[in-house]
Amino acid sequence: MASPIQIVLNPDNYEEAREAGGGGGRKDFFAHRDREFGAHKAALIEQIDAISGILSAQAQGPIGYVKVILKRDAWAKSHRPVGALFRSDRAPLVGGGDLGVMLVEGRPSALAQVKAEIAKAETQTRMRYDEKKGKEVPNPSAQKSEAGAIDRIELYGASDKRSFSVEEAVAWLANPMTGSGYQVELFDVLPPRAEWDRLDPAHRRLVESFVAGFNALEQSLSVERLPNWRQRLPMLSVRLDRAGDGAVLRLTSVSSKERRELAPFDPNVQHHSRLLAFLDTHPLVRRIELPGIVVRSARPATPSRARPDHAIMPVRDSRRTHPRLGIIDGGISSALSDWVIDRWDVLADEDMDLSHGTFIGGLAVAGAGMNGAGTCPEPDGAELVDVAVFPNEQKAGAFASYYSGGLPQFFDEMDAAVADARARHGVRVFNMSLNILQPAAPDRYSPHAVRLDQIAEENNAVVFISAGNIQPQDLRPEWPADAATALSNLALARNDGLLTPAESARNVAVAALNPSGHSGCLPFAPARFSRRGPGLRSGGKPDLAHIGGAGTQHATLGHGLFSILPDGTVIDGCGTSYASPLVAKTAAVLDHAIEGEVSRETLIGLLVHHAEIPEPLRPKMLAPVGTAPCRLWDAAIC
């Protein structure tokens, strides 16, 4: 039985201000290596001179963005060179790149001041007596400490902005499911034209040159500002078309109701080459990416003979309340109509694919009856809101017919549906067993994850996201009993990283584990098809794991996880798609059992607190890889 929850009614009495601990004294990264520091100091000055020369001759004005790459032993926040060198009033920090990379705004006048401060750094190692240590210790100036923390200084350039060729871009964007537009991230938000006179001359020239650059291409294209969260992520969609209207710039937020039908995509490679050359070289552009494609994380297999032909669905007792969750998918069939309390239905009947959403809904409603408490520990029964927003991915052009603007428009629809379910029915738990066909990057946060974070926070809700499935050609071997072999298999695995938006920081990513009683796999080990983290290097992903079926089929049990087809037929299946709703069901049960409303962070915390590492991941040598996927046992409040 789970421990009872204590409700604290006077939380102020439990809050105490922490004493602010210092970061220690300045560190001399070149202590007793005076000649080496002299050469390092000269190299930094030379790098700054080179960058200043480029910025002074830059057609877009003197502003550029600079990478300050730190030494590995200077990655601690207290060692950042922002006190004496790259001060906020001189070269403001605008973001980070990979680990240990600071991105700052630079201009020749400011870099000259940074250079002057570096020149002040003493070459000799200065010492002082430390009474606590009872000996002489290095005592560098701020200039020497900060200059020593830097490995090198580089101008942010074209090679930092994109990782695909022109030909790859045209081939990818030709798929209408992408929306056919480049996603362009900027270092700063473009202000409305009426506010340009508030900018200093350098920033105004930067903005003007960017806007004018699109017109100078003399190509038909549309540039539209994408929704962003609290202005933290300035994003544009840039799409080449054959409308013949020249450059149409919509740099203020555009709602989905105002969208016009898109003109045909322009596949001309030369046109794309000219556009990318402009974006590559303009200093305001931080990143150019190809849009993702929404995919389901699993599809049901053939009906199994190991279970009855039709499941016996529990009957909803309308006299009492039940746990509630939203299913974000392509629709739920009438086989679960007794438990579907509302539908957000924007899809025409011919564009629905009910099999995936019905399988997920069946697990939430009747998972225990079909699979047993060992797999589905929560009591059967859950009221569902059918958020049918994802059209049949097998039907050509279906996605583009609903979301001509691509993923931003898809997330707009999802946002409206979640807000409606929250307002009408108090639903706070949503399952989204959909992924974007883009691997999560270790050094940056995808705009899809940012948007999902926004949806969750604005509604005080939690979205449970599948980690994604590995492609058939990249499947790992079944998890072995021997820990050393398991490590070896992981080292040899390829293309098995998380798919976006599973790196979401405000939501919960779910991986899949093997079922028990299945002779083809090790019980509760990571499923061979389940993608793994980390997402961003700054945090571990996935957050949790649950039974998702076996990647190797059994002669009678199939994949070993059972739910229903749209007509009610029992079927087996596997995928992270089917692990995610089991965790979401536990969250819905918790939310239902707690009187009143707790924060979404508390709800996630309760889930994690009631999770444990599965047996196959407990050997000591697997500790570095075994801390993220935790099987959720019965976390319901008894």
C-alpha positions as CSV (number, residue, x, y, z in Angstrom):
1,M,0.0,0.0,0.0
2,A,1.3,3.5,-0.9
3,S,2.0,5.9,2.0
4,P,-0.7,8.5,2.6
5,I,-0.1,12.0,1.3
6,Q,0.4,14.7,3.9
7,I,-1.3,18.0,2.9
8,V,0.7,21.0,4.2
9,L,-1.6,24.0,4.7
10,N,1.1,26.4,6.0
11,P,3.9,25.9,3.5
12,D,5.4,29.3,4.4
13,N,6.5,27.8,7.7
14,Y,8.5,25.1,5.8
15,E,10.4,27.6,3.5
16,E,13.8,28.8,4.5
17,A,16.1,31.0,2.6
18,R,19.3,29.2,1.7
19,E,22.6,30.8,2.5
20,A,24.2,31.9,-0.7
21,G,27.5,30.1,-0.9
22,G,30.3,31.6,-2.9
23,G,31.9,30.0,-5.9
24,G,35.3,30.1,-4.3
25,G,38.2,32.3,-5.3
26,R,39.4,33.0,-8.8
27,K,41.0,30.0,-10.4
28,D,44.3,30.3,-12.3
29,F,44.0,27.9,-15.2
30,F,47.7,28.5,-16.1
31,A,49.3,28.5,-12.7
32,H,53.1,28.1,-13.0
33,R,52.8,27.9,-16.8
34,D,53.7,31.5,-17.5
35,R,55.1,31.0,-21.0
36,E,52.0,29.0,-22.0
37,F,49.7,31.7,-20.8
38,G,51.6,34.3,-22.7
39,A,51.1,32.4,-25.9
40,H,47.4,31.8,-25.0
41,K,46.9,35.5,-24.3
42,A,48.4,36.5,-27.6
43,A,46.2,33.9,-29.4
44,L,43.0,35.3,-27.9
45,I,44.0,38.8,-28.9
46,E,44.7,37.7,-32.4
47,Q,41.3,35.9,-32.6
48,I,39.5,39.0,-31.4
49,D,41.4,41.2,-34.0
50,A,40.3,38.8,-36.8
51,I,36.7,38.8,-35.7
52,S,36.6,42.6,-35.4
53,G,38.0,42.9,-38.9
54,I,35.3,40.8,-40.3
55,L,32.5,42.6,-38.4
56,S,33.9,46.0,-39.5
57,A,33.6,45.1,-43.1
58,Q,30.3,43.3,-42.8
59,A,27.6,44.6,-45.2
60,Q,24.8,43.9,-42.6
61,G,26.5,46.3,-40.0
62,P,29.0,45.8,-37.2
63,I,26.9,43.4,-35.0
64,G,27.8,39.7,-35.1
65,Y,27.6,36.8,-32.7
66,V,30.6,35.2,-31.2
67,K,31.3,31.8,-29.7
68,V,33.3,31.9,-26.5
69,I,34.5,28.3,-26.1
70,L,35.5,27.4,-22.5
71,K,38.1,24.9,-21.4
72,R,36.5,21.8,-20.0
73,D,37.6,22.5,-16.4
74,A,36.0,26.0,-16.7
75,W,32.4,24.7,-17.4
76,A,31.3,25.6,-13.9
77,K,29.1,28.7,-13.9
78,S,31.4,30.5,-11.5
79,H,34.2,30.4,-14.1
80,R,32.3,32.0,-16.9
81,P,34.2,35.0,-18.2
82,V,31.4,37.5,-17.7
83,G,32.8,39.6,-14.9
84,A,35.8,41.3,-16.4
85,L,35.7,40.3,-20.1
86,F,32.3,39.7,-21.7
87,R,30.3,41.9,-19.4
88,S,26.5,42.2,-20.0
89,D,26.9,45.9,-20.8
90,R,29.7,45.2,-23.3
91,A,29.0,41.9,-25.0
92,P,25.7,40.5,-23.7
93,L,25.2,36.8,-23.4
94,V,22.5,35.7,-25.9
95,G,22.5,31.9,-25.4
96,G,24.6,28.8,-25.4
97,G,25.7,26.2,-27.9
98,D,27.2,22.8,-27.0
99,L,28.5,22.2,-23.5
100,G,31.0,24.9,-22.6
101,V,30.1,27.3,-25.5
102,M,28.8,30.8,-24.7
103,L,27.2,32.9,-27.4
104,V,27.6,36.6,-27.0
105,E,26.7,39.6,-29.1
106,G,29.7,41.4,-30.4
107,R,30.7,44.5,-32.3
108,P,34.2,45.9,-32.9
109,S,34.0,48.6,-30.3
110,A,32.9,46.1,-27.6
111,L,35.5,43.5,-28.6
112,A,38.2,46.2,-28.4
113,Q,37.3,46.6,-24.7
114,V,37.4,42.8,-24.2
115,K,40.8,42.8,-25.9
116,A,42.0,45.6,-23.6
117,E,41.0,43.7,-20.5
118,I,42.8,40.5,-21.8
119,A,45.9,42.6,-22.3
120,K,45.8,43.6,-18.6
121,A,46.1,40.0,-17.5
122,E,49.5,39.4,-15.9
123,T,51.7,36.7,-17.4
124,Q,53.4,35.7,-14.2
125,T,51.7,33.5,-11.6
126,R,50.8,35.6,-8.6
127,M,50.6,33.9,-5.2
128,R,49.1,34.7,-1.8
129,Y,49.1,33.0,1.5
130,D,46.0,31.0,2.4
131,E,45.6,30.8,6.1
132,K,43.0,28.0,6.0
133,K,45.3,25.8,3.8
134,G,48.4,27.0,5.5
135,K,50.3,27.5,2.2
136,E,50.8,29.8,-0.8
137,V,48.1,29.5,-3.5
138,P,47.7,31.1,-6.9
139,N,46.0,34.5,-6.8
140,P,45.2,35.6,-10.3
141,S,43.5,38.8,-11.4
142,A,40.0,38.6,-12.7
143,Q,41.4,39.3,-16.2
144,K,43.9,36.4,-16.0
145,S,41.4,33.9,-14.5
146,E,38.7,34.7,-17.1
147,A,41.1,34.7,-20.0
148,G,42.6,31.4,-18.8
149,A,39.0,29.9,-18.7
150,I,38.6,30.5,-22.4
151,D,39.9,27.9,-24.9
152,R,39.3,30.0,-28.0
153,I,37.0,32.7,-29.5
154,E,35.3,32.2,-32.9
155,L,32.8,34.0,-35.0
156,Y,29.5,32.2,-35.3
157,G,29.2,31.3,-39.0
158,A,27.5,29.3,-41.7
159,S,28.8,25.9,-40.5
160,D,27.1,26.5,-37.2
161,K,23.7,27.2,-38.8
162,R,22.7,24.1,-40.8
163,S,23.6,20.5,-41.3
164,F,21.9,19.5,-44.5
165,S,22.6,20.1,-48.2
166,V,20.4,22.0,-50.7
167,E,19.5,18.8,-52.4
168,E,18.5,17.1,-49.2
169,A,16.4,20.1,-48.3
170,V,14.5,20.2,-51.6
171,A,13.8,16.4,-51.4
172,W,12.5,16.7,-47.8
173,L,10.4,19.8,-48.2
174,A,8.7,18.4,-51.3
175,N,6.7,16.2,-48.9
176,P,3.6,18.2,-48.1
177,M,3.4,16.8,-44.5
178,T,6.4,19.0,-43.7
179,G,4.6,22.3,-44.6
180,S,7.5,22.8,-47.0
181,G,9.1,25.7,-45.1
182,Y,12.5,26.1,-43.5
183,Q,12.4,26.8,-39.8
184,V,14.8,29.7,-39.1
185,E,15.7,30.6,-35.5
186,L,17.0,34.1,-34.9
187,F,19.3,35.5,-32.3
188,D,16.8,38.3,-31.5
189,V,13.1,39.0,-32.0
190,L,12.3,41.1,-35.1
191,P,10.4,44.1,-33.7
192,P,7.4,45.6,-35.6
193,R,8.5,48.1,-38.3
194,A,6.9,50.9,-36.3
195,E,9.4,50.3,-33.5
196,W,12.5,50.3,-35.6
197,D,13.2,53.9,-34.7
198,R,13.8,52.8,-31.1
199,L,16.7,50.7,-32.2
200,D,20.3,52.0,-32.0
201,P,21.9,52.4,-35.5
202,A,23.7,49.1,-35.4
203,H,20.7,47.0,-34.5
204,R,18.5,48.9,-37.0
205,R,20.9,48.2,-39.8
206,L,21.0,44.5,-38.8
207,V,17.2,44.2,-38.9
208,E,16.8,46.3,-42.1
209,S,19.4,44.3,-43.9
210,F,17.6,41.0,-42.9
211,V,14.2,42.2,-44.2
212,A,15.7,43.7,-47.3
213,G,17.6,40.6,-48.1
214,F,14.4,38.6,-48.8
215,N,13.3,41.2,-51.3
216,A,16.7,41.2,-52.9
217,L,16.4,37.5,-53.8
218,E,13.7,38.4,-56.3
219,Q,12.0,35.1,-55.6
220,S,8.4,34.2,-54.7
221,L,8.5,33.2,-51.0
222,S,6.6,33.7,-47.8
223,V,8.2,34.5,-44.4
224,E,6.0,34.0,-41.4
225,R,6.7,34.4,-37.7
226,L,5.9,31.1,-35.8
227,P,4.3,30.9,-32.4
228,N,6.9,31.1,-29.6
229,W,6.8,30.8,-25.9
230,R,7.3,34.1,-24.0
231,Q,9.4,35.4,-26.8
232,R,12.2,33.1,-25.9
233,L,12.6,31.5,-29.2
234,P,12.3,33.8,-32.2
235,M,11.3,31.5,-35.1
236,L,10.4,32.1,-38.7
237,S,9.0,29.8,-41.4
238,V,10.5,30.6,-44.8
239,R,8.8,28.9,-47.7
240,L,9.7,29.1,-51.4
241,D,6.6,28.9,-53.6
242,R,5.3,29.5,-57.1
243,A,2.7,32.2,-56.3
244,G,4.7,34.8,-58.2
245,D,4.0,37.5,-55.5
246,G,7.6,38.1,-54.6
247,A,8.6,38.1,-50.9
248,V,5.5,38.2,-48.6
249,L,6.6,38.9,-45.1
250,R,4.3,38.3,-42.1
251,L,6.6,39.1,-39.2
252,T,3.8,39.4,-36.6
253,S,2.0,36.4,-35.1
254,V,-0.6,35.0,-37.4
255,S,-3.5,32.9,-36.0
256,S,-4.5,29.7,-37.8
257,K,-7.8,31.3,-38.7
258,E,-6.0,33.9,-40.8
259,R,-4.0,31.4,-42.8
260,R,-4.6,31.3,-46.5
261,E,-4.2,28.3,-48.7
262,L,-0.6,27.8,-49.6
263,A,0.7,28.3,-53.1
264,P,2.5,25.3,-54.7
265,F,6.0,24.6,-53.4
266,D,8.9,25.7,-55.5
267,P,11.4,22.7,-55.9
268,N,13.9,24.7,-57.9
269,V,17.3,23.8,-56.5
270,Q,18.9,27.1,-57.6
271,H,16.2,29.1,-55.8
272,H,16.8,27.2,-52.6
273,S,20.6,27.6,-53.0
274,R,20.3,31.4,-53.2
275,L,17.9,31.5,-50.2
276,L,20.2,29.3,-48.0
277,A,23.2,31.3,-49.0
278,F,21.5,34.5,-47.8
279,L,20.4,32.9,-44.5
280,D,23.8,31.2,-44.0
281,T,25.6,34.6,-44.2
282,H,23.3,36.9,-42.3
283,P,24.5,37.4,-38.7
284,L,20.9,37.6,-37.3
285,V,20.3,33.9,-38.2
286,R,21.1,31.4,-35.5
287,R,19.9,28.1,-37.0
288,I,18.2,26.8,-40.1
289,E,16.3,23.5,-39.8
290,L,14.1,21.3,-41.8
291,P,10.6,20.8,-40.3
292,G,9.7,17.5,-38.8
293,I,6.9,15.0,-39.8
294,V,4.5,13.7,-37.2
295,V,4.5,9.9,-37.0
296,R,2.8,7.4,-34.7
297,S,5.1,5.4,-32.4
298,A,3.5,2.0,-33.2
299,R,0.8,0.3,-35.2
300,P,-1.2,-2.8,-34.0
301,A,-0.3,-6.2,-35.4
302,T,-2.7,-8.9,-36.5
303,P,-5.3,-10.2,-34.0
304,S,-4.1,-12.8,-31.5
305,R,-5.6,-16.1,-30.7
306,A,-4.3,-15.9,-27.1
307,R,-7.2,-13.8,-25.9
308,P,-11.0,-13.8,-26.5
309,D,-12.1,-12.5,-29.8
310,H,-13.8,-9.5,-28.2
311,A,-12.9,-7.8,-24.9
312,I,-15.5,-7.4,-22.2
313,M,-15.5,-3.7,-21.6
314,P,-16.2,-2.4,-18.1
315,V,-19.4,-0.5,-17.8
316,R,-19.1,3.1,-16.7
317,D,-20.9,4.0,-13.5
318,S,-22.2,7.5,-14.1
319,R,-23.1,7.9,-10.4
320,R,-19.5,8.4,-9.5
321,T,-16.4,10.1,-10.9
322,H,-13.6,8.3,-12.7
323,P,-10.0,9.2,-13.6
324,R,-9.9,11.3,-16.8
325,L,-7.3,11.6,-19.5
326,G,-7.2,13.0,-23.0
327,I,-5.9,10.9,-26.0
328,I,-4.2,13.0,-28.6
329,D,-4.3,10.9,-31.7
330,G,-6.4,10.1,-34.8
331,G,-9.7,9.2,-33.1
332,I,-11.2,6.6,-30.8
333,S,-13.8,4.1,-32.1
334,S,-17.4,3.5,-30.9
335,A,-16.1,0.4,-29.1
336,L,-15.2,2.7,-26.2
337,S,-18.1,5.1,-26.6
338,D,-19.3,4.4,-23.1
339,W,-16.1,5.9,-21.7
340,V,-15.6,8.8,-24.2
341,I,-17.1,11.8,-22.5
342,D,-16.2,14.3,-25.2
343,R,-14.6,14.6,-28.7
344,W,-12.5,17.3,-30.3
345,D,-13.2,16.2,-33.8
346,V,-11.7,18.2,-36.6
347,L,-11.2,15.3,-38.9
348,A,-13.5,14.0,-41.6
349,D,-14.5,10.4,-41.2
350,E,-12.5,9.4,-44.3
351,D,-9.4,10.9,-42.8
352,M,-9.5,9.2,-39.5
353,D,-7.4,6.2,-38.5
354,L,-9.0,4.8,-35.4
355,S,-6.8,1.8,-34.8
356,H,-3.9,3.5,-32.9
357,G,-6.1,5.7,-30.7
358,T,-8.5,2.9,-29.9
359,F,-5.6,0.6,-28.9
360,I,-4.4,3.3,-26.5
361,G,-7.9,4.0,-25.2
362,G,-8.5,0.3,-24.7
363,L,-5.4,0.1,-22.5
364,A,-6.6,3.0,-20.4
365,V,-10.1,1.6,-20.0
366,A,-9.6,-2.1,-19.8
367,G,-5.9,-2.8,-19.7
368,A,-6.0,-4.8,-16.5
369,G,-8.8,-7.1,-17.7
370,M,-6.9,-7.9,-20.8
371,N,-3.3,-8.0,-19.5
372,G,-3.5,-8.6,-15.7
373,A,-2.5,-6.5,-12.8
374,G,1.2,-7.3,-13.4
375,T,1.1,-5.3,-16.6
376,C,-1.7,-2.8,-15.9
377,P,-1.8,-2.3,-12.1
378,E,-4.5,0.4,-12.1
379,P,-8.2,-0.6,-11.8
380,D,-10.0,-0.6,-15.1
381,G,-12.0,2.4,-16.1
382,A,-11.1,5.9,-17.3
383,E,-13.1,8.6,-18.8
384,L,-11.6,9.7,-22.1
385,V,-11.6,12.9,-24.1
386,D,-10.9,12.0,-27.7
387,V,-8.6,14.7,-29.1
388,A,-8.7,13.6,-32.8
389,V,-6.3,15.9,-34.5
390,F,-3.9,13.6,-36.4
391,P,-5.2,12.5,-39.8
392,N,-4.4,9.2,-41.4
393,E,-0.7,9.2,-42.2
394,Q,-1.2,6.5,-44.8
395,K,-3.4,8.8,-46.9
396,A,-1.5,11.0,-49.2
397,G,-2.0,14.7,-48.6
398,A,-4.3,14.2,-45.6
399,F,-2.0,16.0,-43.1
400,A,-1.3,18.9,-45.4
401,S,-5.0,19.3,-46.2
402,Y,-5.6,20.1,-42.5
403,Y,-2.3,21.7,-41.6
404,S,-1.0,23.5,-44.6
405,G,1.2,25.5,-42.3
406,G,2.9,22.3,-41.1
407,L,3.7,21.5,-37.5
408,P,3.1,25.0,-36.0
409,Q,-0.5,24.8,-37.2
410,F,-0.8,21.2,-35.9
411,F,0.3,22.4,-32.4
412,D,-2.1,25.3,-32.6
413,E,-5.0,22.8,-33.0
414,M,-3.6,20.6,-30.2
415,D,-3.3,23.7,-28.0
416,A,-7.0,24.6,-28.5
417,A,-8.1,21.1,-27.8
418,V,-6.1,20.7,-24.6
419,A,-7.4,24.1,-23.3
420,D,-11.0,23.1,-24.1
421,A,-10.7,19.7,-22.4
422,R,-9.2,21.4,-19.4
423,A,-11.9,24.0,-19.2
424,R,-14.9,21.7,-19.8
425,H,-13.9,18.6,-18.0
426,G,-10.9,19.4,-15.8
427,V,-8.6,17.0,-17.7
428,R,-5.0,17.5,-16.8
429,V,-3.4,14.3,-18.1
430,F,-3.0,13.8,-21.8
431,N,-1.4,11.0,-23.7
432,M,0.4,11.8,-27.0
433,S,1.9,8.7,-28.6
434,L,3.1,10.7,-31.5
435,N,6.6,11.8,-32.4
436,I,8.3,14.2,-34.8
437,L,10.5,12.5,-37.2
438,Q,13.6,14.3,-35.9
439,P,16.1,13.0,-33.4
440,A,16.4,15.1,-30.2
441,A,19.7,17.0,-30.4
442,P,22.0,17.0,-27.3
443,D,23.0,20.6,-27.7
444,R,19.7,22.4,-28.4
445,Y,16.1,22.3,-27.5
446,S,13.6,21.7,-30.3
447,P,10.8,24.2,-31.0
448,H,8.4,21.3,-30.8
449,A,9.4,20.6,-27.2
450,V,9.2,24.3,-26.4
451,R,5.6,24.5,-27.8
452,L,4.6,21.4,-25.9
453,D,6.0,22.9,-22.7
454,Q,3.9,26.0,-23.3
455,I,0.7,24.0,-23.8
456,A,1.4,22.1,-20.5
457,E,2.2,25.1,-18.4
458,E,-0.6,27.3,-19.6
459,N,-3.1,24.5,-18.7
460,N,-1.4,23.2,-15.6
461,A,-1.4,19.8,-17.4
462,V,1.0,17.0,-18.1
463,V,1.5,15.5,-21.6
464,F,2.9,11.9,-21.6
465,I,5.0,11.5,-24.8
466,S,6.3,8.3,-26.3
467,A,10.1,8.1,-26.6
468,G,9.7,6.8,-30.2
469,N,10.4,3.5,-31.9
470,I,13.6,2.4,-33.6
471,Q,13.4,1.7,-37.3
472,P,13.3,-2.0,-38.2
473,Q,16.8,-2.0,-39.7
474,D,18.3,-0.5,-36.5
475,L,16.6,-2.7,-33.9
476,R,18.8,-3.7,-31.0
477,P,19.2,-7.4,-30.0
478,E,16.9,-8.6,-27.3
479,W,18.2,-7.5,-23.9
480,P,20.5,-10.2,-22.5
481,A,20.7,-11.5,-18.9
482,D,24.4,-10.7,-18.8
483,A,25.1,-7.1,-17.9
484,A,28.4,-6.9,-19.8
485,T,26.8,-8.1,-23.0
486,A,24.0,-5.6,-22.5
487,L,26.5,-2.8,-22.4
488,S,28.2,-4.1,-25.5
489,N,24.9,-4.2,-27.4
490,L,24.2,-0.6,-26.3
491,A,27.6,0.5,-27.5
492,L,27.0,-1.0,-30.9
493,A,23.5,0.3,-31.3
494,R,22.8,3.1,-33.8
495,N,20.0,5.5,-34.6
496,D,18.2,4.8,-31.4
497,G,18.1,8.2,-29.8
498,L,14.9,9.9,-28.6
499,L,12.6,11.5,-31.2
500,T,11.4,15.0,-30.5
501,P,9.4,16.3,-28.6
502,A,10.3,13.6,-26.1
503,E,13.1,15.9,-24.7
504,S,10.4,18.2,-23.3
505,A,11.4,19.5,-19.9
506,R,7.8,20.2,-18.7
507,N,6.3,16.9,-19.7
508,V,7.0,13.2,-19.3
509,A,8.7,11.0,-21.9
510,V,8.0,7.3,-21.6
511,A,10.1,4.3,-22.9
512,A,9.0,0.7,-23.2
513,L,9.9,-2.4,-21.3
514,N,9.3,-6.1,-22.1
515,P,6.3,-7.9,-20.6
516,S,6.5,-10.8,-18.3
517,G,5.5,-14.4,-19.2
518,H,6.9,-14.0,-22.7
519,S,9.6,-16.5,-23.5
520,G,11.1,-14.5,-26.3
521,C,12.5,-11.7,-24.1
522,L,13.8,-10.8,-20.6
523,P,10.9,-9.6,-18.4
524,F,11.0,-5.9,-17.6
525,A,14.1,-5.2,-19.6
526,P,14.2,-2.3,-22.1
527,A,12.3,-3.3,-25.2
528,R,14.5,-3.7,-28.3
529,F,12.5,-1.1,-30.2
530,S,12.4,1.6,-27.5
531,R,14.5,4.7,-28.2
532,R,16.7,6.0,-25.4
533,G,18.2,9.2,-24.2
534,P,19.7,11.4,-23.2
535,G,17.8,14.3,-24.8
536,L,19.6,17.5,-23.9
537,R,23.0,16.9,-22.2
538,S,21.7,18.9,-19.3
539,G,19.0,16.3,-18.3
540,G,18.2,12.6,-18.4
541,K,15.5,11.2,-20.7
542,P,13.2,9.3,-20.9
543,D,11.7,10.1,-17.6
544,L,9.8,6.8,-17.0
545,A,9.1,3.5,-18.6
546,H,6.3,0.9,-18.6
547,I,5.3,-2.3,-20.4
548,G,5.2,-1.7,-24.1
549,G,5.1,-5.2,-25.5
550,A,7.9,-7.4,-26.8
551,G,9.8,-6.6,-29.9
552,T,10.1,-10.3,-30.6
553,Q,6.9,-12.1,-31.3
554,H,5.8,-15.2,-29.4
555,A,4.0,-18.1,-31.2
556,T,0.7,-17.6,-29.3
557,L,1.2,-14.4,-27.2
558,G,2.4,-12.3,-30.1
559,H,3.9,-9.1,-28.6
560,G,2.4,-9.9,-25.2
561,L,0.5,-6.6,-24.7
562,F,-3.2,-6.7,-25.6
563,S,-5.9,-4.1,-26.4
564,I,-8.6,-3.8,-29.0
565,L,-9.2,-2.9,-32.6
566,P,-11.9,-0.3,-33.6
567,D,-14.5,-3.2,-33.9
568,G,-13.6,-4.5,-30.4
569,T,-11.5,-7.4,-31.5
570,V,-8.6,-8.2,-29.1
571,I,-5.2,-7.6,-30.6
572,D,-1.6,-7.7,-29.5
573,G,0.8,-4.9,-30.3
574,C,4.1,-3.3,-29.2
575,G,5.5,0.2,-29.2
576,T,6.4,3.1,-26.9
577,S,3.0,4.3,-28.0
578,Y,1.5,1.7,-25.7
579,A,3.8,2.2,-22.8
580,S,2.9,5.9,-22.6
581,P,-0.8,5.5,-21.8
582,L,-0.1,3.1,-19.0
583,V,1.9,5.8,-17.2
584,A,-0.7,8.4,-18.1
585,K,-3.3,6.2,-16.6
586,T,-1.4,6.1,-13.3
587,A,-1.1,9.9,-13.4
588,A,-4.9,10.2,-14.0
589,V,-5.6,7.8,-11.1
590,L,-3.3,9.9,-8.8
591,D,-4.9,13.2,-9.9
592,H,-8.4,11.7,-9.4
593,A,-7.5,10.4,-5.9
594,I,-6.1,13.7,-4.5
595,E,-8.6,16.0,-3.2
596,G,-8.3,19.5,-4.7
597,E,-5.7,20.3,-7.3
598,V,-1.9,20.0,-6.9
599,S,0.6,21.4,-9.2
600,R,1.7,19.6,-12.3
601,E,5.2,19.4,-10.8
602,T,3.8,17.6,-7.7
603,L,1.9,15.1,-9.9
604,I,5.1,14.3,-11.8
605,G,7.0,14.1,-8.5
606,L,4.6,11.6,-7.1
607,L,5.0,9.4,-10.2
608,V,8.8,9.4,-10.0
609,H,8.7,8.8,-6.2
610,H,6.6,5.6,-6.8
611,A,8.8,4.3,-9.5
612,E,11.7,1.9,-9.3
613,I,14.5,0.6,-11.5
614,P,13.5,-2.7,-13.1
615,E,15.6,-5.8,-12.1
616,P,17.6,-6.2,-15.4
617,L,18.9,-2.6,-15.0
618,R,20.1,-3.0,-11.4
619,P,23.6,-4.5,-11.9
620,K,26.2,-2.1,-10.8
621,M,27.9,-1.8,-14.1
622,L,24.6,-0.7,-15.7
623,A,24.1,2.2,-13.3
624,P,25.2,4.8,-15.9
625,V,22.5,3.6,-18.3
626,G,19.9,2.3,-15.9
627,T,18.7,5.4,-14.0
628,A,16.2,6.8,-16.5
629,P,13.9,4.0,-17.5
630,C,12.0,3.1,-14.3
631,R,9.0,0.7,-14.4
632,L,6.0,2.3,-12.7
633,W,4.5,0.0,-10.2
634,D,1.2,0.6,-8.5
635,A,1.4,4.3,-7.6
636,A,-2.3,4.7,-6.8
637,I,-3.3,6.1,-3.5
638,C,-4.9,3.3,-1.5
